[in-house]
Structure formats: structure tokens, C-alpha cells
Amino acid sequence: MDWFTAPGYWLSRLVFQRALAGVYLVAFLTAALQFRALLGERGMLPVPRFVARVPLRRAPSLFQFHYTDRFFAACAWTGCAVSAALLAGLDGRLPLWAGMLLWLVPWVLYLSIVNVGQTWYAFGWESLLLETGFLAVFLGNDEVAPPVVVLFLLRWILFRVEFGAGLIKMRGDICWRRLTCLDHHHETQPMPGPLSWFFHHLPRRLHRVEAAANHVTQLAVPVLLFTPQPIATAAASLMILTQLWLVLSGNFSWLNWITIVLALSVIGYPDGAAPASVADTAPVWFEAVVLAVAALLVFLSRRPVINMISRRQVMNRAFDPLHLVNTYGAFGSVSRVRYEVVLEGTADDVPREDSDWREYEFRGKPGDPRHWPRQFAPYHLRLDWLMWFAALSPAYAEPWFGGLVERLLADDGDTLRLLRRSPFPRGSPPRHIRAGLYRYRFTTWRELRETGACWQRTYVRAYLPPTRLAQDVHRS
């Protein structure tokens, strides 16, 4: 038996690759359907403006050489097509070198998108998908059993995801150490899901159990990933159950799903060995490439390790422009109170407090108190997520919020398609838009029965005074 490969993980690799292709597909679909308003030539943070000031060495991307909205759309939809082909198992029907190149295509395309995505793509799961996707290139296909070193590196990613998140919690908010964070988290998380209201109203003792179980899963269980089977499988299975619990409790894009995908690579299946027809040894060139890449990744891992052991640990940072080895973490601090920015428009030429102000409704973020949260994850509503950050501090919104208001005033179709509902018909945009900051809380059981509303909101202060387009001011 070849020391280089692990024939017993044949089925584990197959499940991992198909699941990863599914995550890639969602990521590219998200990009294809949202980019024009966010990053397009007339978007809030246009890619051409970004690449004009950021050199290639800092943000490697195909769009550094050429950008049009049509070219971006072609890249995103190509990513969808290749991901679908990988999901269907096309890589297994190709020669080994061709299967590797096929896996390299979505990685290059998504790296190109993330590196020009600016604040819209400043999430840990973007780097996590790229780091995982890069390793998938070197897992091989039906011609060879999966390399041992690549399987180890996948466990190393999973360890850093979970252990890094556990450390940042213990070092961050005191409520994690007191086991009280989940008294607030289900209500104040960026985008609640359809069951978040019920999770919030679980008994406080159960919230303590949730928090304690989180610490066990993130600080103790990851070490077991590097133990022999079946202990490693049990550890990965426990992580999968924890991630599914998080899937039920909120909308975290594909963060939970890519973590599950990584855990699937650890699980050993009783009948998951390679077919007898597979060669005992891998090609020499394949072994050389894999070992060289592994050595590079081990060397680059020193910075995430230093970060993890540092008292000044940071979350979700890429240490190189290719996102090869990154650091992760989530919810090092938990908000006790939920704030939301509510956008309203009026057709009145002179805005007054008693004008007919009509509210814009977003797809995922709380708005109308009677609108029950929906499940969107793993699909990522980027604008909705950034609106949560905008409510935390105007500094988060400074680069793009004015552009959002301007495009709503201009009746921009691409921007309106990101919303659940505009209160103004197409062709008749408002003359003024304002924004208010509201405090939101989940209703009690009694309030839910009496009003049918899952949220109760209270006005806090003005966030943006009534604003109109500059050309309207000039005409006035």
C-alpha cells in the first residue's frame, strides 16, 4: 500500500467534493444575482474604481486586467456552470491532471471576485471557501486514492475554524465565560431565521447549556480530529450536529455549511474504501506537486498559529492575497440590544414629519414587525448583512450607504431587485429618503398572540435626514 494515499477515505473524498461543489454553486449564484448594484460599473462600490487604486499584487484578480459588467457576469455564471459540473461528478470522468484543472477554475474565478469585492466580501466564509477550494484541487479524482497530507490539511483548516472561534469567545465578551451570551444572541444576530424567535425564548438554563456545549465543541473536540478512527469520526460528527443547530437558529450564509463540508472529509465510512481497480500508487508528478503545496501551506500556517496564541487575537483575516491560509472566528462579542436602520421615502417636494413616509422592506433583515424572518442561508444577502453593521455604527456604512440612498432616489432597477419591496412603483421614485435608527426586540408569547408581530420596535433617533438627488436640488 502506498504511504502517500489513504484508500479508506475514497468515499469521504467523494462526499466532500460534491458538497463543496454545492457551496461553490451557491457562492457564484449569489455573486451573479447581486453584483451589478454592489460592485458593477454603476454600483455602490464599483470594481473599476477599486482596481484603479489597488495594484495586482495586493488584490490578484482577473478583473485587474479587464472589467465590464458583462465580463463579471460571464465569470460568475461560468463559476455556476463549472460548480454544477463538479457537483455532477465530471472531474471523475477526466484524466487526473484535467480534473485538477477543473477544480482550479472555480477557485481562480472566486478569488477574482473576492479580491475586488471590498466590504461586500469582507466575511470570513469567503476566505474559508477559498482556502478549502484550493486544497480540493489536490485531492485527486477517480484515478487515485486521496492523499493523506491533503486530508490532514483539511482537518487543520477545520481545527483552526473551530478552535479559533472558541478562543476568540473566551478572550472576548465576558458573557461567553458567564454562559449568558445566548440570552441575547438569537435576538441580536445579524440575520435571524424563521426559528430564531423560538430559540430566543428557550429557558435560560438551556441557553447556558448551549453556551457550555459551544465551548466544548470548539475548544476540546477539535483536538480529537487528529486522533485515530473512530474517535476522529465521532468528533467530526459532533461538529456537524452543532453546525446544524446553528443552521436552524439563524442565517449565517454558508459559514455553517462549509464547516460541515470540512467535517465530512474526516468521517470514515465502513464501506468507503477505493475500488480494487484503482492503482496502489499515485503518479510521481502528482506526489511531487501535492508535497510541494503542502510544504508551502504548512509554512504559511505560522501566522494563523501566532494569531491564535496571541492575546490580541483577531478574527477572519487573510494573511496573503491568495487566501491560502487564514484565521477565523465569530462573535467574539455579542450585542445586548438590536438596532436597525429603517429607510423611508416620500414623494413630497418639501419633506415634513407629517409627510407620507413609506418604508422600504429588505429581504432578510428585520423591518415590518409583522414580517416573520425567512430562511435564506446558505444564500448570502450581502446588502442585508451590511445594513446590520450600519446599525452598529455609521462608520461601517460610510463607503456605501450614500450610494444606496442615491440609487433608490434614482429608481435604479438593480438596487431595487435586492429589496423585498419598494413602496414606490417603478418610474415614480420618491423625492426624498430618510433613515431612522430603531431598537428591535422579539415580542413575548403574549404579545405574539395579541398582535401577530414577532418584533416590537422603538424609534431611537434620526440616522440620515431627508435627502434628495443633487440634480433635484439644482432644478429647485
DOVOLUM-766738 format. One record per residue: residue in three letters; y, x, z of N, C-alpha, C in turn. Coordinates in steps of 0.05 Angstrom, whole numbers, plus 5000, padded with zeros to 4 digits. Example, Ala and Ser with C-alpha at 12.3 -4.5 7.8 and 13.67 -1.06 7.14 Angstrom:
BEGIN
ALA488652645156491052465156493452645156/SER495552575142497952735143500152585157/
This chain:
BEGIN
MET497650175000500050005000502550185000/ASP504450114983506950264981508650235006/TRP509650455018511350455041514050315035/PHE514750315010517450225002517649915003/THR515549774998515749484995514249335018/ALA514949075020513748905040512448665026/PRO510048685016508848465002508648205018/GLY508448225044508147985061510647815061/TYR512947915051515447765051516147665023/TRP514047645006514447544979515747264979/LEU514547074994515546804996518246795011/SER518646965030521146985045523447055026/ARG522947245008524947324988525547084970/LEU523446954960523846734942525546514954/VAL524946434979526546234992529446324996/PHE529746575005532446685009534046684983/GLN532846774961534346794936535146524926/ARG533346324928534146064918536245934935/ALA536045974961538145864979540845994975/LEU540846264971543246404966544546314940/ALA542946274919543946174894545345894898/GLY544245734915545545474921548245504934/VAL548545704952551145754965553045854944/TYR552146044927553846144905554845904888/LEU553145724882553845494865556145334878/VAL555845274903557945124918560545284918/ALA560445544922562845714923564345714896/PHE562845744875564145744848565145464841/LEU563745254849564644984843567244934858/THR567445024883569944994898572245134884/ALA571745374874573845524860574645384834/ALA572745294819573345164793575044914796/LEU574544754817575844494820578544514835/GLN579144744847581544754864583544964855/PHE582845154838584445394835587145344822/ARG587345144804589945114790592245064809/ALA591944884828594144824846594545054866/LEU592445204873592745404894593545674882/LEU592145754860592446034850593346044821/GLY593445824807593945824779596745924771/GLU597245944746599846044736602145894747/ARG601845644753603945484766603145384793/GLY601345534806600345464832602145554855/MET601245494879602945554902603045854907/LEU600846004902600746294904599546404878/PRO601146424857600046484831598746764830/VAL596446774817595047034814596747234798/PRO598047164776599647364762601747504779/ARG602947354797604947474815603647664834/PHE601247594843599747764862598948034849/VAL597648014826596648264813598948444803/ALA601348324800603548494792604448674814/ARG603848614839604748774861602548914876/VAL600048834871597748954885596049104865/PRO595649374869594149534850591149474850/LEU589849554828587049514825585349634847/ARG586149864857584450004877584449844903/ARG586549684909586649534933585349264930/ALA585249154905584048894900582548894874/PRO580249024873578749034847578048744838/SER578748694813578348424803578648424772/LEU577048264759577348224730580148134723/PHE581447984741584047874736586248074738/GLN585648314746587548534745588048614716/PHE586148574699586348644670587448424653/HIS586848174661587747944645587647694662/TYR589647534661589547284675590847054658/THR589446844655590446584647588846384662/ASP589846144665588345934678585745874664/ARG585845904637583345854622581246064628/PHE582146314631580246534637579146504665/PHE580746424684579746384711577646154711/ALA578345934697576445714696573845804683/ALA573945974662571546074649569846234668/CYS571146404684569746564704568346394725/ALA569846194735568746014756566445854745/TRP566745744721564545574711562145744702/THR562745994693560546174687559046244713/GLY560446274735559146314760557446084768/CYS558345844763556745604768554145604751/ALA554445674726552145674708550045884716/VAL551046124722549146344730547846274757/SER549346164775548246084801546045874797/ALA546545684779544545474773542045594761/ALA542445794743540145934731538546084752/LEU539846214771538446354792537046154811/LEU538345924815537145724832534545614819/ALA534545614792532145524777530045744774/GLY530745984782528746204781528746364756/LEU530946374741530946524716530546824721/ASP531546924743531247214749528347304749/GLY526547114758523747184759522447204732/ARG523647094711522547104684523547344668/LEU525347504680526547724666525347984676/PRO525648204660524848464670526448534695/LEU525448714711526748784736529648854733/TRP530249034714533049114710534848884702/ALA533748704685535348474676535848274699/GLY533748234716534148064739536248164758/MET536348434761538348554778541148504767/LEU541448544740543948494727544848204730/LEU542848024728543547744731544647684758/TRP543547804779544547764806547247904810/LEU547748104794550348244797552648084785/VAL552047914766554147754753555747574773/PRO554347404789555947234808557347404829/TRP556247634836557647804856560247904844/VAL560248004820562648104807564647884803/LEU563747654794565647434790566847334816/TYR565247314836566347204861568147414875/LEU567347664873569147884883571847864869/SER571847814843574347794828576047564838/ILE574847344846576347114856577347174884/VAL575647274901576447314929578747524931/ASN578647724915580647934917583347864906/VAL583547634893586247534885586847264899/GLY585047184916585246924929587346904951/GLN588247134961590347134981589646965005/THR591446825016590946685041588946455038/TRP588646355013586646145008583846235011/TYR583446495009580746615011580446815034/ALA582146775054582146965077580346865099/PHE577846795092575946695111573546875112/GLY572346895136570047075140567747015122/TRP567346765115564946695099565246795070/GLU567646855061567946975034566747255034/SER567447415053566347685055563347675061/LEU562447485077559647455083558047395059/LEU559047215042557647155017557447394999/LEU559647544997559647784980557848004991/GLU557848045017556048255028553148175024/THR552547925029549747835025549047834995/GLY550847744978550347734950549948014938/PHE551248214948550948484938548048584944/LEU547148524968544348614976542248464959/ALA542848214951540948064936540348194909/VAL542248354899541848494873539448684875/PHE538948784899536948994902534348894916/LEU534048634917531548524928529248514908/GLY529848554883527748544863527048264854/ASN525048244836524147984826521147974826/ASP520047814808517147774809515448024801/GLU516848234792515348474784514648654808/VAL516248624830515748804853515948644879/ALA514648734900515048624926517748704937/PRO518948544955521648614965521648874980/PRO523749034976523949294990524449255020/VAL523049415036523249405065526149455074/VAL527449655062530049735071532149515066/VAL531849365044533649145038533248915058/LEU530748865064530248655085531448735112/PHE531248995118532449085143535549045142/LEU536749115120539649085118540548795119/LEU538948615110539548335112539548255142/ARG537648355157537548305186539948425200/TRP540848655190543148795201545648625197/ILE545948495174548148305170548048075189/LEU545647955191545347725209545947805238/PHE545048045246545648135273548648155277/ARG550048275259552948305262554448045262/VAL553447855246554747585246554547455273/GLU552147455284551647315309552647475333/PHE551947725334552747895357555747925358/GLY557047965335559947995334561347745343/ALA560247515336561347255344561047225374/GLY558747305385558347285414560247455430/LEU560647705420562347895434565247795434/ILE566147695411568947615409569547375427/LYS567547205432567846985450568047085479/MET566247255487566247355514568847515521/ARG569847655500572247825505574847655501/GLY574547425488576947275481577747065502/ASP577246825496578146595513576446575538/ILE577746545561576346525586574646285588/CYS575246075572573645835573570745885564/TRP570246095547567546155540565946265564/ARG567346425580565946525604565546315625/ARG567346115625567045895644565345665633/LEU564545695608562845495595564245225591/THR566945235588568544995585569744955557/CYS569345145539570645135513569844885497/LEU567444795500566544565484567544295495/ASP568944305518570444065526572644005507/HIS573544205491575744175473575044225444/HIS573144395439572644505412572044285391/HIS570344095398569543895379571943725370/GLU573943705387576343555380578443725366/THR578543975372580744145361579844335339/GLN577344325331576344505309577844445284/PRO577844635265579544595241579044335226/MET576544265221576044015206573643875218/PRO574043675235571843525247570143385226/GLY567643335233565843195216565342905226/PRO563642765212563142485220561942445248/LEU560642655258559342635285561042775306/SER563242895299564743055319565742885342/TRP566542635336567542455357565342415378/PHE562842385369560642345388559942605403/PHE560142835389559643085403561743125425/HIS564243055419566343085439565842915464/HIS564642685460564242505483561442545496/LEU560042765490557642825505558442895534/PRO556642855552557242925580558043215583/ARG559843265602560843535605558643735613/ARG556643635627554443815634552943905608/LEU552743735589551543815564553244015549/HIS555943975551557744175539557244455551/ARG556744465577556144715590553644835579/VAL551644665575549044755564549444865536/GLU551144725520551744815493552945095493/ALA554945135510556345395512554445615521/ALA552745555541550845755551548845825529/ALA547845615516545845665494547145835472/ASN549645785466551045945446551046235454/HIS551546305479551646585488548846705485/VAL546746555492544046665490543346715460/THR544046525443543346555414544846785401/GLN547346825410549047025397548947305410/LEU548247325435548247585448545547695455/ALA543547525459540847615466538947595442/VAL538847375429536947325408537147515385/PRO539647595376539847775353538248035356/VAL537948135380536448385384533548345375/LEU532548105379529748055372529248045342/LEU531248045326530848055297529448315288/PHE529648525304528548785297525848835311/THR524748625322522048645335519948565315/PRO517348625321515148545303514948235302/GLN513548155281512847865278510647795298/PRO510547555308512147325301514747295317/ILE515447495333517847475350520347455333/ALA520447615312522847605295523147335281/THR520947215273521046945261521946745282/ALA521046765306521946575327524946605332/ALA525946855332528846905336530446785313/ALA529546825288530946715265530846415265/SER528646295273528346005274530245885294/LEU530546015317532445925337535345935327/MET535946145311538646155299539045935279/ILE537045875264537245655244537745385258/LEU536245335280536745085295539545075306/THR540545295316543345305326545345245304/GLN544845365281546745325258546645035249/LEU544344915249544144635241545544455261/TRP545544525286547144385306550044395300/LEU550944635291553744665284554444515258/VAL552544505240552944345215553444055222/LEU551943945242552343665250554943625264/SER556043825277558343785295561043825281/GLY561043935256563643975243563344075215/ASN565644115202565644215174566544505174/PHE564744695171565344975171564745105145/SER565444975123564945075096562045155094/TRP561445395083558645485081558045695101/LEU559645725122559145925143556345885155/ASN555845645164553145595176550945625156/TRP551445535131549245545111548545825103/ILE550546005100549946275092548546425115/THR549246345140547846455163544946365163/ILE544446115156541646015154540246165132/VAL541546215109540346355087539446635096/LEU541146775111540347035121537947015140/ALA537946815157535646785175533046725160/LEU533246595137530846535122529546785112/SER531046995108529847245098528147385120/VAL528447295145527047425167524347285171/ILE524247035165521846875171519446965155/GLY517247015169514747085156512946835153/TYR511946785129510246555124507346645123/PRO505546485135502746565136501546615109/ASP502246465089501046505062503246595043/GLY505046765053507346845036507147115024/ALA504747225022504347495010504647494980/ALA505147724969505447754940502747704926/PRO502847584902500447544886498947814881/ALA496347794877494748034872495548174847/SER496848034828497648154802499948334804/VAL501448324827503748494830502948784835/ALA504348974822503649254826504049344854/ASP502449534863502649634891505149804896/THR506149924875508450094878510749994860/ALA513250054869515549984853516250214834/PRO517650154812518550374794520250584809/VAL519950834801521351044815524451004813/TRP525350924790528250884787529250664806/PHE527650454810528450244828528550344857/GLU526550504865526550614892529050794896/ALA529650954876531951134879534550984882/VAL534950774866537350614867537650474894/VAL535450354903535550204928536150394951/LEU534750624952535250804974538050914974/ALA539150964951541951064949543850854959/VAL543550604951545250384960544950354990/ALA542550355000542050325029543450545045/ALA543250795035544651005049547650965050/LEU548750875028551650815027552350595048/LEU550850385049551450165067551150245096/VAL549150405102548850505129551250675137/PHE552150835119554551005124556950825129/LEU557350625112559650445115559550275140/SER557150245152556850075175558150195200/ARG558950445199560050565223562550425232/ARG564250315214566750185221566249915235/PRO564449745224563849505239562649555267/VAL561049765269559849835295562049915315/ILE563850085306566150165323567749925331/ASN568149745312569649505319568249335340/MET565649305337564149135356564249245385/ILE564249505387564149625414566949665425/SER568949615409571749655417572649415434/ARG574349475454575449255470577549095454/ARG578549215432580449085414579048975389/GLN576648875393575048775371576648565355/VAL576548585328577848395311575648235296/MET576347995288574547825274574947835244/ASN572847795228572947735200574847925185/ARG573948175182575548365168573648525149/ALA574648565124573248735105574349015107/PHE572649215109573449485113573649635086/ASP572849515065573149635038573749415018/PRO575049484996575849274977573549134962/LEU571149254964568749124952567248944971/HIS568148924996566948755017564048815020/LEU563349075020560549145022559449125051/VAL561049205070560249185098562749095114/ASN562448875128564748745141564248675170/THR566248595184565848495211566448205213/TYR565048065231565147775232565647675260/GLY566247425262566747295288568047025284/ALA567846855304569046595301569846485329/PHE572146355329573146215353573146395378/GLY574446625375574946795398576746655418/SER578346465408579946295425579646005416/VAL579845825434579545535427582045385436/SER583145225417585445065423584744845443/ARG586544795462586144575480587244315470/VAL589244335452590644095442590644115411/ARG590243885398590243875369592943785359/TYR594043945340596543865327595943835297/GLU597343655284597043615256599843585243/VAL600043695219602543655203602143415185/VAL603843225187603742975171605942975151/LEU605242955125607242945104607842665096/GLU610442605093611342335084613442365063/GLY613542165045615542165024616941895023/THR619341905012620841655008622241664981/ALA622541434968623941414942626941374946/ASP627841354970630741304975632341554967/ASP634741504955636441724947637641854971/VAL638141704992639241815017637141765039/PRO635841965048633741925068634841855096/ARG633741655108634541575135632041535151/GLU632341515177630041475194628641215188/ASP630241005180629140745174628440715145/SER628340925129627540915101624540845100/ASP623640775076620840705072619240965068/TRP618541085091616941335091613941275088/ARG612741395068609941345062608341605066/GLU606041585078604441825086602441905065/TYR602342165060600242285043597742315059/GLU595442255047592842285060591242515048/PHE590342685065588642915057585742825058/ARG584042985044581242915042579742955068/GLY580243185081578643255104580143265131/LYS582543355130584043385156584843105166/PRO585043075193585842815204588642735194/GLY588842475189591442355181591642075193/ASP590941875177590841605187588841585211/PRO589741505234587941495258585441325254/ARG585541135235583240965229581241095209/HIS582041315197580341435176578341625190/TRP575841545189573641695203573141945187/PRO572842175200572242435186569742405169/ARG569742555147567442555129566242835128/GLN563742845118562343095115563043215088/PHE564143455088564743605064563243865061/ALA562843995084561344255083558544215071/PRO557644405055558744675051561044695031/TYR561844475018564244485001566644545018/HIS568444715008570644805024573344695014/LEU574544525031577244415025579344615034/ARG580144785017581845015025584644925035/LEU585844735021588444645030588344515057/ASP586344355062586044215088585744415110/TRP584144635105583844835126586444975132/LEU587945045111590545175116592544995129/MET592344735125594044545140593544555170/TRP591044605178590444635206591844885217/PHE591845105202593245345211596245295211/ALA597245145192600145085191601044945216/ALA599344765227600044625252600044805276/LEU598445025275598445215297601045365298/SER602045445275604545595274605645585245/PRO608345545242609545545216609245805201/ALA608746025216608446285204605946285185/TYR603846145192601546125175602145985148/ALA604145805149604745645126606945755108/GLU608345955118610746055104610246135075/PRO607946255068607646345040607246115020/TRP606245885029605345675010606345395016/PHE607345335040607945065047610244955030/GLY612245115026614445025009613544964981/GLY611745124971610645064944609044804943/LEU607644744965606244484966608144254964/VAL610344264980612344044980613644024953/GLU614344254942615544254915613844124894/ARG611244174895609444064875608943764879/LEU608943674904608743394909611243244899/LEU613543364903616043244893616143234863/ALA614843434850614743454821612443294809/ASP610943154826608742984816606643154801/ASP606043384812604143564799601243454802/GLY599943404780597343284780595243454793/ASP595243724788593243894800593443894831/THR595843884841596143874870595343604881/LEU596043394868595343124877592343084878/ARG590943214860587943194860586643314884/LEU588143484898587043604923587143404946/LEU588743184943589142994964587242764962/ARG586842624984585342374984586842154971/ARG589442134978591141914968594041994969/SER595441934947598341954946599541674949/PRO601541644965602741374969604541294946/PHE604841474926606641414904605041424878/PRO605441234860603941224834604841464817/ARG602941554800603641774781605941694764/GLY607841874760610241824745612541734761/SER612041664787614241574805614141724831/PRO614641984831614442144855616742074874/PRO616442154899618642104919621042274913/ARG623342194923625842354921625942554943/HIS624842484966624842664989622142675002/ILE621442895014619042925030619843055056/ARG618642965078619043085104616243135117/ALA616243295138613743345152614243325182/GLY612443195196612643165225610143295238/LEU610543395262608343505277607443295298/TYR604843235297603643035315601443155332/ARG601143045356598943115372596742915368/TYR594343005363592042825358589942865380/ARG588742655388586442665406584442455398/PHE581842505403579842305398580342065418/THR579941825407580141595425577741585444/THR578041425464575841375483573941165471/TRP571641125484569840905475571340635475/ARG572840585496574240335498576340305476/GLU577940515471579940505450578740465423/LEU576440585418575040555393574240265389/ARG573140135410572339855407574639675403/GLU576839735416579239555415580839585389/THR581039835379582839885356581339955331/GLY578840045333577440145310578340415300/ALA580140545315581140805308579741025323/CYS579041245309577741465322579741665333/TRP582241655323584341835333586541675346/GLN587941805364590441705375592441925371/ARG594741865359596642085354599442015365/THR600842235372603442205384605342395371/TYR607742295363609642465349610742675369/VAL610942925359611943145376614743235367/ARG615043305342617643385332617543405302/ALA619943445291620143485262618943765255/TYR617543775233616444035223618044135199/LEU618843945182620444005159622443775155/PRO625043825154626943605150626643495121/PRO627743255116627543145089628543345068/THR626843385048627243595027627043465000/ARG628743554981628543454954628543694935/LEU627843644909627843854890630643964885/ALA630844224879633444344876634944224852/GLN633544154830634944034807636043754814/ASP634643604832635743354840638343384855/VAL638543594872640943644887643243714867/HIS642543874846644543954827645543714811/ARG643743524804644643294789646343104806/SER645743104832647342934850650143034852/
